[in-house]
Amino acid sequence: MKKVLSNLFFVMAAAVFGFNSFVRVENGMFTLDGKPFRFVGSNCYYLHYKGNRMIDSVLESAKNMGITVLRVWGFLDGEKWCREKKTYMHPFPGIFGVPEGLKGVQDGFERLDYVVKKAGELGIKLIIVLTNNWDDFGGMSQYVKWFEGTHHDDFYRNEEIKGEYKKYVAYLINRVNTYTGVAYKDDPTIMAWELANEPRCETDKTGNTLLEWVREMSAYVKSLDSNHLVAVGDEGFFNGYKGFSPYAGEAAWTYNGWSGVDWKRLLLLETVDFGTFHLYPSHWGVSLENYAQWGAKWIEDHVKLAKSLGKPVVLEEYGIPKSANMKRAVVYELWNDLFYKLGGDGAMFWMLAGVGEGTDRDKDGYYPDYDGFRIVDDGSEEVSVLKRYARLFATGEGVEGNEVHFLTPDGSEIKERSPVQFVVFERSSRLTKLSFLVDDELFGSPVGTGYGVFRVMVGPSAIEKGEHVLKVIAEFEDGTVAKAQIRVKVN
């Protein structure tokens, strides 16, 4: 009877989803039901160990914002992490789920089942990550400890470790969802499997070790599951390619192979369906005044290289910390605008959160902003920008007209000679004239620094101390005029 019910669930699910509803890659782009599929997406790392209310909140927020792809963790490696989260997935080698006889804890696979079911109901695709480069939630270091390795990078070389990883991957891919009766490998709600979150192999800067591991594991996943796409989940680091260099020479290590990643060769693997790259200028050593332009160059380099290789490309993590003295909504607009114009396939910000519970609840009732990058569906400027671009990626509509916005936040304090920055968006016609005013008087000439970003040096040696109103007037070839203003205090 149980098998009959399972088959019935599968038939019902197939009727709802349709067998053509898997995301595919055709002619270098994603397709869904035979149509091009471009998207704004996000990430959420905590769904597989939380209750239904918190899961529902994130997924329903995604639906409301127009987010159609969510990247989630599909692992809890090691008894320590399982015990901490009171949720068991991979506590010991060869043990998947709750160990026999253990009471009062959750089965993490059941929680993931619910995430998949709920996402399917809302029409949201999932990218599921299989382990972590970092120690959070166990990851590669836990595998190394289990098999008495001596270095993080043994994860890529040790045959016992690779065998255990394969066992876990096989268990998850072949799992039958307890809510839908559909095996994960047959469920079109899942868009792709990712081999790891941000894998690096710093002991082999040629990139060969990571390349061979990805070759082996991507082929293994494909041997188990012919329905779903496979990606690496890496940060997109380059390995000394001719003609590629960072904006202003900053964070050069991301271009020179220091991390042991060779993005181009990974993307050339037949069993890797699309490229991923991440973007965190604040973490990678880029100066604040170059965040926007450095990120724009990083985006341009990745999209152009991926397109030259005939593969889709996803900016699957990006962020500016909320604490940065910069209007991150404007940076997000710049990055999404450029990525879309260049033909990028999916832009996924870090990270979407929803309501919180217990100790994971801030004063406003949301999951706390632990890393400073959190976005919640609260009507903020960032959310407004992301909604506009979600519509643009999905329909080709929703972002129009020439605009100008200050990158420097309203109310900023200016010390010494400081750069005041703003961004001009040329959408319907070319920029013909820029005017920068201090208290309605023309002041200096803005200097373009690339990607529509302009800079004017302002400080006590240039204008009097005290509060001032700064304005930008941008005039365009089609006769339109865009304006922006902020108040600053020169000290």
Residue pairs with C-beta under 8 A, 6 or more apart in sequence:
5 181
6 176
6 181
7 181
8 181
9 180
9 181
9 182
10 181
10 182
10 186
13 120
13 180
13 181
13 182
13 187
16 120
17 120
17 187
17 188
17 189
18 33
18 188
19 188
20 33
20 34
21 32
21 33
21 188
22 188
22 227
22 228
23 30
23 31
23 32
23 37
23 125
23 188
23 191
23 192
23 229
24 30
24 31
24 32
24 229
25 31
25 229
25 273
25 274
25 311
25 312
27 310
28 307
28 310
28 311
28 312
29 36
29 37
29 38
29 312
29 345
30 36
30 37
30 38
30 39
30 274
30 312
30 345
30 346
31 37
37 345
38 340
38 344
38 345
38 346
38 393
38 394
39 67
39 68
39 69
39 125
39 345
39 346
39 347
39 390
39 393
39 394
40 65
40 66
40 67
40 68
40 336
40 346
40 347
40 348
40 349
40 386
40 389
40 390
40 393
40 394
41 67
41 68
41 69
41 70
41 71
41 127
41 314
41 316
41 346
41 347
41 348
41 349
42 62
42 67
42 69
42 70
42 71
42 348
42 349
42 350
42 351
42 352
42 375
43 70
43 71
43 72
43 316
43 317
43 348
43 349
43 350
43 351
43 352
44 58
44 70
44 71
44 72
44 351
44 352
44 353
45 72
45 73
45 136
45 137
45 351
46 54
46 73
46 360
46 367
47 54
47 55
47 58
47 72
47 73
47 111
47 112
47 115
48 72
48 73
48 74
48 76
48 87
48 89
48 108
48 111
48 112
48 115
49 76
49 85
49 86
49 87
49 106
49 108
49 111
50 111
50 357
51 357
52 114
53 355
53 357
54 354
54 355
54 356
54 357
54 367
55 111
55 114
55 115
55 118
56 118
56 354
57 354
57 355
58 70
58 352
58 353
58 354
59 70
59 115
59 118
59 119
59 122
59 124
60 122
60 354
61 352
61 354
61 376
61 377
62 68
62 70
62 122
62 124
62 352
63 122
63 123
63 124
64 377
65 352
65 377
65 383
65 386
65 387
65 390
66 386
66 387
66 390
66 391
66 394
67 124
67 352
67 386
67 390
68 123
68 124
68 125
68 390
68 394
69 124
69 125
69 126
69 127
69 191
69 346
69 348
70 119
70 124
70 125
70 126
70 127
70 352
71 126
71 127
71 128
71 129
71 194
71 316
71 317
71 348
72 112
72 115
72 126
72 127
72 128
72 129
73 128
73 129
73 132
73 137
73 197
74 112
74 128
74 129
74 130
74 172
75 89
75 90
75 129
75 130
75 131
75 132
75 137
75 138
75 139
75 168
76 82
76 85
76 87
76 88
76 89
76 90
76 91
76 108
76 137
76 138
77 89
77 90
77 131
77 132
77 137
77 138
77 139
77 142
77 143
78 90
78 91
78 138
78 142
78 145
78 146
79 91
79 92
80 138
81 137
81 138
81 142
82 88
82 89
82 90
82 91
82 105
82 108
83 91
85 108
86 104
86 105
86 106
87 105
87 106
87 107
87 108
87 111
88 97
88 98
88 99
88 102
88 105
88 106
88 107
88 108
89 96
89 97
89 107
89 108
89 109
90 96
90 138
90 168
91 99
92 99
92 146
93 146
93 147
93 164
94 164
94 167
96 109
96 168
96 171
97 107
97 108
97 109
98 105
98 106
98 107
109 172
109 175
110 178
112 128
113 175
113 177
113 178
113 179
113 180
114 179
115 126
116 126
116 177
116 179
116 180
116 184
116 187
116 189
116 190
117 177
117 179
117 180
119 125
119 126
119 189
120 180
120 187
120 189
124 189
125 189
125 190
125 191
126 189
126 190
126 191
127 190
127 191
127 192
127 193
127 194
127 231
127 316
128 172
128 190
128 192
128 193
128 194
129 194
129 196
129 197
129 233
130 165
130 168
130 169
130 172
130 193
130 194
130 195
130 196
131 138
131 139
131 140
131 143
131 165
131 168
131 195
131 196
131 197
132 138
132 139
132 140
132 196
132 197
132 198
133 139
133 140
133 196
133 197
133 198
133 199
133 200
134 197
134 198
135 141
135 142
139 196
139 197
140 152
140 155
140 196
140 199
141 152
141 155
143 149
143 155
143 161
143 164
143 165
144 150
144 151
144 152
144 154
144 155
144 158
144 161
146 161
146 164
147 154
147 158
147 160
147 161
147 164
149 155
149 158
149 161
151 203
153 201
153 202
153 203
153 204
153 209
153 260
154 161
155 161
155 165
156 162
156 201
156 209
156 210
156 212
156 213
157 209
162 213
162 216
162 217
165 217
166 217
166 220
169 193
169 217
169 220
169 221
169 224
170 224
172 184
173 184
173 185
173 193
173 221
173 224
173 225
174 183
174 184
174 185
174 224
175 183
175 184
176 182
176 183
176 184
177 183
177 184
177 187
180 187
184 190
184 225
185 224
185 225
185 227
185 228
186 227
188 227
190 228
191 228
191 229
192 228
192 229
192 230
192 231
192 273
192 274
193 221
193 225
193 228
193 229
193 230
193 231
194 230
194 231
194 232
194 233
194 276
195 214
195 217
195 218
195 221
195 230
195 231
195 232
195 233
196 232
196 233
196 234
197 233
198 233
198 234
198 235
198 278
199 210
199 213
199 214
199 232
199 233
199 234
199 261
200 210
200 234
200 235
200 237
200 259
200 260
200 261
201 207
201 209
201 210
201 213
201 259
201 260
201 261
202 258
202 259
202 260
203 209
203 260
204 210
204 260
205 239
205 257
205 258
205 259
205 260
206 239
206 257
206 260
206 262
207 239
207 257
207 260
207 261
207 262
207 265
207 266
208 262
209 260
210 260
210 261
210 262
210 266
211 262
211 265
211 266
211 269
214 232
214 266
214 269
214 272
215 269
215 271
218 230
218 232
218 269
218 271
218 272
219 271
221 230
221 271
222 230
222 271
229 273
229 274
230 271
230 272
230 273
231 272
231 273
231 274
231 275
231 276
231 314
232 266
232 272
232 276
233 276
233 316
234 261
234 263
234 266
234 276
234 277
234 278
235 254
235 259
235 261
235 276
235 277
235 278
235 317
236 261
236 263
236 275
236 276
236 277
236 278
236 298
236 302
237 254
237 255
237 257
237 258
237 259
237 261
237 263
238 244
238 254
238 255
238 256
238 257
238 262
238 263
238 264
238 301
239 256
239 257
239 261
239 262
239 263
239 264
239 265
240 255
240 256
240 257
241 255
241 264
241 305
244 255
244 301
244 305
245 252
245 255
246 252
246 254
246 255
246 294
246 297
246 298
247 290
247 293
247 294
247 296
247 297
247 298
247 450
248 287
248 290
248 293
248 294
250 285
250 286
250 287
250 290
250 294
251 281
251 284
251 285
251 286
251 294
253 259
253 284
253 285
254 284
254 298
263 275
263 277
263 302
263 305
264 305
264 309
266 272
266 275
267 275
267 305
267 306
267 309
267 311
268 309
272 311
273 311
273 312
274 306
274 311
274 312
274 313
274 314
274 345
275 302
275 306
275 309
275 311
275 312
275 313
275 314
276 313
276 314
276 316
277 298
277 302
277 313
277 314
277 315
277 316
278 315
278 316
278 317
278 318
279 295
279 298
279 299
279 315
279 317
279 318
279 319
279 335
280 317
280 318
280 319
281 290
281 291
281 294
281 295
281 320
282 288
282 291
282 319
282 320
282 321
282 324
286 294
288 324
288 325
288 326
289 419
289 421
289 455
290 449
291 320
291 324
291 326
291 331
292 326
292 330
292 331
292 334
292 335
292 407
292 421
292 423
292 451
292 453
293 449
293 450
293 451
293 453
295 318
295 331
295 334
295 335
296 334
296 335
296 338
296 450
296 451
296 453
297 450
297 451
299 315
299 335
299 338
299 339
299 342
299 344
300 338
300 342
302 313
302 315
303 313
303 339
303 342
303 343
303 344
304 342
306 312
306 313
307 313
307 342
307 343
312 345
312 346
313 344
313 345
314 344
314 345
314 346
314 347
314 348
315 335
315 339
315 344
315 346
315 347
315 348
316 346
316 348
317 348
317 349
317 350
318 332
318 335
318 347
318 348
318 349
318 350
319 328
319 349
319 350
319 351
319 373
320 326
320 328
320 331
320 332
320 373
321 328
321 371
321 372
321 373
322 328
322 369
322 372
322 373
322 374
323 372
325 408
325 409
325 412
326 407
326 408
326 409
327 381
327 405
327 406
327 407
327 408
327 409
328 382
329 380
329 381
329 382
329 384
329 385
330 405
330 406
330 407
330 423
331 407
332 349
332 382
332 385
332 386
333 385
333 389
333 405
333 423
333 425
334 423
334 425
334 451
334 452
334 453
335 347
336 347
336 385
336 386
336 389
336 392
337 389
337 399
337 425
338 451
339 347
340 347
340 389
340 392
340 393
340 399
346 393
347 389
347 393
349 375
349 386
350 373
351 371
351 373
351 374
351 375
352 375
352 376
352 377
353 366
353 367
353 369
353 374
353 375
353 376
354 366
354 367
354 376
354 377
355 361
355 365
355 366
355 367
356 362
356 365
356 366
356 367
356 368
360 367
360 368
361 367
361 368
362 368
362 369
366 374
366 376
366 378
367 374
367 376
368 374
375 382
375 383
375 386
376 383
377 383
388 398
388 399
389 398
389 399
391 397
391 398
391 399
392 398
392 399
399 427
400 427
400 428
401 427
401 428
401 480
401 482
402 424
402 425
402 426
402 427
402 428
402 429
402 431
402 474
402 476
402 478
402 480
402 482
403 424
403 425
403 427
403 482
404 422
404 423
404 424
404 425
404 472
404 474
404 482
404 483
404 484
405 422
405 423
405 425
405 484
406 420
406 421
406 422
406 470
406 472
406 484
406 485
406 486
407 421
407 422
407 423
407 453
408 420
408 421
408 422
408 470
408 486
408 488
409 486
410 486
410 487
411 486
411 487
411 488
411 489
412 486
412 488
412 489
413 488
413 489
413 490
413 491
414 420
414 458
414 459
414 460
414 488
414 489
414 490
414 491
415 459
415 460
415 491
416 459
416 460
416 461
417 457
417 458
417 459
417 461
417 462
418 457
418 458
418 459
419 455
419 456
419 457
419 458
420 455
420 456
420 457
420 458
420 470
420 488
421 449
421 453
421 454
421 455
422 446
422 453
422 454
422 472
422 484
423 452
423 453
423 454
424 431
424 434
424 452
424 454
424 474
424 482
425 452
426 452
426 476
428 476
428 478
428 480
429 476
429 477
429 478
429 480
430 476
430 477
431 474
431 475
431 476
431 477
432 475
432 476
432 477
433 474
433 475
434 446
434 454
434 472
434 473
434 474
434 475
435 442
435 471
435 472
435 473
435 475
436 442
436 443
436 444
436 445
436 446
436 456
436 470
436 471
436 472
437 443
437 470
437 471
437 472
437 473
438 458
438 463
438 468
438 469
438 470
439 468
439 469
440 469
440 471
443 456
443 458
443 462
443 463
444 456
444 457
444 462
445 456
446 454
446 455
446 456
446 472
447 454
447 455
447 456
448 454
449 455
458 470
458 488
458 490
459 490
460 490
460 491
463 490
464 490
465 490
465 491
466 489
466 490
467 487
467 488
467 489
467 490
468 487
468 488
468 489
468 490
469 485
469 486
469 487
470 485
470 486
470 487
470 488
471 483
471 484
471 485
472 483
472 484
472 485
473 481
473 482
473 483
474 481
474 482
474 483
475 481
476 482
